[in-house]
Amino acid sequence: SQIPTFLVSRFARGEVKVALTGDGGDELFGGYNRHFQAPRLWQRLRMVPRPLRAAAGASLGLLPQRVWQQAAGMLPARHRHLGGKVNKALRLAGSAESFDDVYAAFLDEWSGEPSPVLGASPRPGGLDLDLADGAPEAMRIMYCDAVSYLPDDILCKVDRASMAVSLETRVPFLDHRVAELAARIPLGLKVRGPTGKHVLRQLLYRYVPEAMFDRPKAGFAVPVGEWLRGPLRPWAEELLDPARLASEGWLDAGTIRRRWQDHLSGRRDSTHAIWAILMFQAWLDSQSKSVQLAA
């Protein structure tokens, strides 16, 4: 979403010098799907013996992800995103031993699979943070997102995109008074059933027409997955060449190539997993060229 954020920032800069953003609202008030989907999924999984879960997940998991997406396409618009979620749930069915495993699977594109990094240490649990025992699972996720994903990804992205066009952004939700208030609001006022940011929605109902915001959460991104199967494929193939990966010695060529082929065939949407690898490869290539020029 870096590119569309940059484009929106450039458009806004044509009119204003300072803009407000909504960053922090999801982390403080439970707006991400994982805040309510992950706890509900784990509640259901742990009720079924693991061997039975594994057998069912293995059987249904043989169907390509595109099949689930096509089936979800027949549902009402607000539920059409469920195809990928079902596929992920099936992959989790036999492997999840704790809620941490479920949460990690929502964030880690390689969860339950061999690491693409040669010699990598085992990945740490996603919720191994200094939290009070017994905190609701959704609150634990929100805390993790607020101290990691928000500053390391979201705020960094928006700051770079906006400052590239000399646009100053302000973040009202991260005013310490708002954050402190959010921390005191009970979980039931933030997440209700399959809906997040409940208290914010109730506030918006007073001022904004419901049709403008009461809709499925949508990402702010460009169709990179399709581009990788189309115009970006030659560039990606060059960076993911097996011989090149093997000679560089950083990444497992076999693991990455299998994931790449799954993406190309449509069996799985591996956009995020593959894009991260490509960004590392592109960076490595730029460093190598810089060293050669310096020499």
C-alpha positions as CSV (number, residue, x, y, z in Angstrom):
1,S,0.0,0.0,0.0
2,Q,3.0,2.3,-0.1
3,I,2.3,3.3,-3.7
4,P,-1.4,4.3,-3.3
5,T,-0.5,6.1,0.0
6,F,2.1,8.1,-1.9
7,L,-0.4,8.9,-4.7
8,V,-3.1,10.0,-2.2
9,S,-0.5,12.1,-0.4
10,R,0.6,13.8,-3.6
11,F,-3.1,14.5,-4.5
12,A,-3.7,16.0,-1.0
13,R,-0.6,18.1,-1.1
14,G,-2.0,19.9,-4.1
15,E,-4.7,21.3,-1.8
16,V,-3.3,21.3,1.8
17,K,0.0,21.3,3.7
18,V,-1.2,19.3,6.7
19,A,-3.6,16.3,6.7
20,L,-5.2,14.1,9.4
21,T,-5.0,10.3,9.1
22,G,-7.0,7.6,10.8
23,D,-4.0,5.5,11.7
24,G,-4.3,3.9,15.2
25,G,-8.0,3.5,15.1
26,D,-7.8,-0.2,14.2
27,E,-5.2,-1.0,16.8
28,L,-6.9,0.9,19.7
29,F,-10.5,0.0,18.9
30,G,-10.3,-3.5,17.4
31,G,-10.7,-2.8,13.7
32,Y,-8.7,-5.6,12.0
33,N,-10.4,-8.8,11.0
34,R,-7.9,-10.9,13.1
35,H,-9.1,-9.1,16.3
36,F,-12.3,-11.1,16.2
37,Q,-11.6,-13.9,13.6
38,A,-8.6,-15.3,15.3
39,P,-10.2,-15.8,18.8
40,R,-13.4,-17.2,17.2
41,L,-11.4,-19.6,15.1
42,W,-9.3,-20.9,18.0
43,Q,-12.5,-21.4,20.1
44,R,-13.8,-23.7,17.4
45,L,-10.6,-25.5,16.7
46,R,-9.8,-26.4,20.3
47,M,-13.2,-28.1,20.6
48,V,-12.2,-30.7,18.0
49,P,-9.5,-33.3,18.8
50,R,-6.4,-32.5,16.9
51,P,-6.1,-35.8,14.9
52,L,-9.7,-35.2,13.6
53,R,-8.9,-31.6,12.8
54,A,-5.8,-32.7,10.9
55,A,-7.6,-35.3,8.8
56,A,-10.4,-32.9,7.9
57,G,-8.0,-30.1,7.1
58,A,-5.8,-32.3,5.0
59,S,-8.7,-33.5,2.9
60,L,-10.4,-30.2,2.3
61,G,-7.0,-28.4,2.0
62,L,-6.3,-30.3,-1.2
63,L,-8.7,-27.9,-3.0
64,P,-6.8,-24.9,-4.4
65,Q,-7.4,-21.5,-2.8
66,R,-8.9,-20.2,-6.0
67,V,-11.8,-22.8,-5.6
68,W,-12.7,-21.3,-2.2
69,Q,-12.4,-17.8,-3.6
70,Q,-14.7,-18.7,-6.5
71,A,-17.2,-20.2,-4.0
72,A,-17.1,-17.1,-1.9
73,G,-17.7,-15.0,-5.0
74,M,-21.3,-16.4,-4.9
75,L,-21.9,-14.9,-1.5
76,P,-23.2,-11.4,-0.7
77,A,-20.5,-8.7,-1.3
78,R,-19.7,-8.3,2.4
79,H,-18.7,-12.0,2.7
80,R,-16.7,-12.5,-0.5
81,H,-13.4,-12.1,1.3
82,L,-14.0,-15.4,3.1
83,G,-12.4,-17.6,0.5
84,G,-8.9,-17.0,1.5
85,K,-9.9,-17.1,5.2
86,V,-11.4,-20.6,4.8
87,N,-8.2,-21.8,3.1
88,K,-6.1,-20.4,5.9
89,A,-8.3,-22.0,8.5
90,L,-7.9,-25.4,6.9
91,R,-4.2,-25.1,6.9
92,L,-4.3,-24.3,10.6
93,A,-6.7,-27.1,11.5
94,G,-4.1,-29.8,12.1
95,S,-1.2,-27.7,13.2
96,A,-2.5,-25.2,15.7
97,E,-1.7,-26.2,19.3
98,S,-2.4,-22.8,21.0
99,F,-3.9,-19.4,20.3
100,D,-0.4,-18.1,19.6
101,D,-0.2,-20.5,16.7
102,V,-3.5,-19.1,15.3
103,Y,-2.4,-15.5,15.7
104,A,1.0,-16.2,14.1
105,A,-0.8,-17.8,11.1
106,F,-2.7,-14.6,10.6
107,L,0.5,-12.6,10.4
108,D,3.3,-15.0,9.3
109,E,3.0,-15.9,5.6
110,W,5.3,-18.9,6.2
111,S,3.6,-20.2,9.3
112,G,3.5,-24.0,9.4
113,E,5.9,-24.3,6.5
114,P,9.7,-24.5,6.2
115,S,11.4,-21.1,6.6
116,P,12.6,-19.6,3.3
117,V,15.7,-18.4,5.1
118,L,18.6,-20.8,5.2
119,G,19.7,-21.6,8.8
120,A,16.9,-19.6,10.3
121,S,16.2,-20.0,14.0
122,P,12.7,-21.1,15.0
123,R,10.3,-18.3,14.8
124,P,9.2,-16.9,18.3
125,G,5.6,-17.0,19.3
126,G,3.6,-14.0,18.2
127,L,2.3,-13.1,21.6
128,D,5.4,-13.5,23.8
129,L,5.1,-10.0,25.3
130,D,4.9,-8.6,28.8
131,L,1.1,-8.8,29.3
132,A,-1.0,-9.6,32.3
133,D,-2.0,-13.2,32.4
134,G,-5.7,-13.8,31.5
135,A,-6.1,-10.8,29.2
136,P,-8.7,-11.5,26.5
137,E,-7.2,-12.9,23.4
138,A,-8.5,-10.1,21.2
139,M,-7.0,-7.5,23.6
140,R,-3.6,-9.3,23.4
141,I,-3.7,-9.1,19.6
142,M,-4.6,-5.4,19.7
143,Y,-1.7,-4.7,22.1
144,C,0.8,-6.6,19.9
145,D,-0.4,-4.6,16.9
146,A,-0.2,-1.3,18.7
147,V,3.4,-1.8,19.8
148,S,4.8,-3.5,16.7
149,Y,2.7,-3.4,13.5
150,L,1.5,0.2,14.0
151,P,4.9,1.9,14.5
152,D,7.0,-0.5,12.4
153,D,4.8,-0.7,9.4
154,I,1.8,1.7,9.2
155,L,3.2,4.8,10.7
156,C,6.6,4.3,8.9
157,K,4.8,3.8,5.5
158,V,2.6,6.9,5.9
159,D,5.4,9.1,7.1
160,R,7.7,8.2,4.2
161,A,4.9,8.5,1.6
162,S,3.7,11.8,2.9
163,M,7.0,13.4,3.5
164,A,8.1,12.5,0.0
165,V,5.7,15.1,-1.2
166,S,6.2,17.5,1.7
167,L,2.8,16.7,3.3
168,E,2.7,16.8,7.1
169,T,0.3,14.3,8.6
170,R,-1.2,14.3,12.1
171,V,-2.6,11.3,13.9
172,P,-5.6,12.2,16.2
173,F,-6.2,8.7,17.4
174,L,-2.7,8.5,18.8
175,D,-3.2,11.6,21.0
176,H,-2.3,10.1,24.5
177,R,-5.7,11.1,25.9
178,V,-7.5,9.1,23.1
179,A,-5.2,6.1,23.6
180,E,-5.7,6.2,27.4
181,L,-9.4,6.3,26.9
182,A,-9.4,3.5,24.4
183,A,-7.4,1.3,26.9
184,R,-10.2,1.8,29.5
185,I,-13.0,0.9,27.1
186,P,-14.3,-2.7,27.6
187,L,-13.6,-5.2,24.8
188,G,-17.4,-5.7,24.3
189,L,-17.7,-2.0,23.2
190,K,-14.9,-2.5,20.7
191,V,-15.6,-5.9,19.1
192,R,-19.1,-7.2,18.8
193,G,-19.6,-10.4,16.9
194,P,-18.1,-10.1,13.4
195,T,-17.7,-6.3,13.7
196,G,-14.9,-4.3,15.0
197,K,-14.6,-0.6,16.2
198,H,-18.1,-0.8,17.5
199,V,-17.9,2.3,19.7
200,L,-16.4,4.3,16.8
201,R,-19.2,3.2,14.5
202,Q,-21.8,4.3,17.0
203,L,-20.2,7.7,17.2
204,L,-20.0,8.0,13.4
205,Y,-23.7,7.1,13.0
206,R,-24.4,10.5,14.6
207,Y,-22.6,12.5,11.9
208,V,-22.0,10.4,8.8
209,P,-24.4,8.4,6.5
210,E,-24.2,4.7,7.4
211,A,-23.7,3.7,3.7
212,M,-20.4,5.6,3.6
213,F,-18.6,3.5,6.1
214,D,-20.6,0.4,7.2
215,R,-19.1,-1.9,4.7
216,P,-16.5,-4.8,4.6
217,K,-13.0,-3.6,5.5
218,A,-11.0,-3.2,2.3
219,G,-7.2,-3.0,1.9
220,F,-5.6,0.0,0.5
221,A,-3.4,-1.7,-2.1
222,V,-2.6,-2.2,-5.7
223,P,-3.0,-5.7,-7.5
224,V,0.5,-6.8,-7.0
225,G,-0.5,-10.5,-7.0
226,E,-1.9,-10.2,-10.5
227,W,1.1,-8.1,-11.7
228,L,3.4,-10.8,-10.6
229,R,1.6,-13.2,-12.8
230,G,1.6,-10.7,-15.6
231,P,3.9,-7.7,-16.4
232,L,6.2,-8.2,-13.4
233,R,6.8,-11.9,-13.9
234,P,10.0,-11.6,-16.0
235,W,11.5,-9.3,-13.3
236,A,10.4,-11.7,-10.5
237,E,11.7,-14.8,-12.4
238,E,15.1,-13.2,-12.7
239,L,15.3,-12.5,-8.9
240,L,13.9,-15.9,-8.0
241,D,16.1,-17.9,-10.3
242,P,17.1,-21.1,-8.5
243,A,20.7,-20.9,-9.5
244,R,20.9,-17.3,-8.3
245,L,19.3,-18.1,-5.0
246,A,21.6,-21.0,-4.4
247,S,24.7,-19.0,-5.2
248,E,23.8,-16.2,-2.9
249,G,23.4,-18.6,0.0
250,W,20.7,-16.7,1.9
251,L,17.4,-18.3,0.9
252,D,16.1,-21.8,0.3
253,A,15.6,-22.0,-3.4
254,G,13.4,-25.1,-3.3
255,T,11.0,-23.7,-0.7
256,I,10.7,-20.4,-2.5
257,R,10.2,-21.9,-5.9
258,R,7.4,-24.1,-4.7
259,R,5.6,-21.1,-3.2
260,W,6.2,-19.1,-6.4
261,Q,4.7,-21.9,-8.6
262,D,1.7,-22.1,-6.3
263,H,1.1,-18.4,-6.8
264,L,1.5,-18.5,-10.5
265,S,-0.9,-21.5,-10.8
266,G,-3.5,-19.8,-8.6
267,R,-3.4,-22.6,-6.1
268,R,-2.5,-20.0,-3.4
269,D,-2.4,-16.3,-3.2
270,S,1.2,-15.8,-2.0
271,T,1.5,-12.1,-2.9
272,H,2.8,-11.0,0.5
273,A,5.2,-13.9,1.0
274,I,6.7,-13.6,-2.5
275,W,6.8,-9.8,-2.4
276,A,8.9,-9.8,0.8
277,I,11.3,-12.2,-0.9
278,L,11.5,-10.0,-4.0
279,M,12.2,-6.9,-1.9
280,F,15.1,-8.6,-0.2
281,Q,16.4,-9.9,-3.5
282,A,16.1,-6.4,-5.1
283,W,17.9,-4.8,-2.1
284,L,20.6,-7.5,-2.2
285,D,21.1,-6.8,-6.0
286,S,21.4,-3.0,-5.4
287,Q,24.0,-3.6,-2.7
288,S,26.0,-5.9,-4.9
289,K,26.0,-3.3,-7.7
290,S,27.0,-0.5,-5.3
291,V,30.0,-2.6,-4.2
292,Q,31.0,-3.2,-7.8
293,L,30.8,0.5,-8.6
294,A,32.9,1.4,-5.5
295,A,35.5,-1.1,-6.5
